[in-house]
Every structure is written in structure tokens, then in C-alpha cells.
Amino acid sequence: MAAKFLNNVRVLCKEGCEERFIAATEAWVNPKGMLHAFWAKTGDRRYCFVGIRKTEENPVAARPQMIEHLNPVRDFFEELFPHQGVTDPVSGPVVTHKR
């Protein structure tokens, strides 16, 4: 894998919204430059997205498509922390990779 960059987003689904959220994510098409996209269930109604990319520039160019994906499902999410909103995005370069 030639991944150089990762982006992650954490969300908390509202009660009763998980099935619709998962169905929506299954229909999404990966933005250009995204090698792999994963959603993991990390707890009760909690999910974390990991996008694996070729370069750091890929997420910048793909940001409009990623926002377009999230906009229809934002109402499925609860606020994570006061004043933070419904998503907790982070990204950065890959520093280690093991097979």
C-alpha cells in the first residue's frame, strides 16, 4: 500500500439512526485519491471513519465531496462535546505502517 496520509472522523449516532447511517455510507463512492475507506463501530452508537489516501493534497481536493457525503446524514448525529459539533475530524501523514 502506498498510503501517505490518513483522515479520520468520529461520530455519535442518535438513537434509531444507525441503520440509515450505515446504509448511506455503503452507497458512498470514494473521493478521487482515496485508496480505502473504513467505518468502524467503536462503541454504543459510536463510529469512526478512516480514509487512506495517496497524498496529503487528496483530502483538500476531495473536501467538497466528503462534505456532500456527510450533509444528508448530519441529522443522524448527536453533538460529541459542547461547541464541537457532530463530527470530530482529524488527519495527518502516516508515520508508521506494518503489514
Buried (B, 14 or more C-beta within 10 A) or exposed (E): EEBBBBBBBBBBBEEEBBEBBBEBBEEBEBBEBBBEBEBEEEEEBBBBBEBBBBBBEBBEEBEEBBEEBBEEBEEBBEEBEEEEEBBBBEBEEBEEEEE
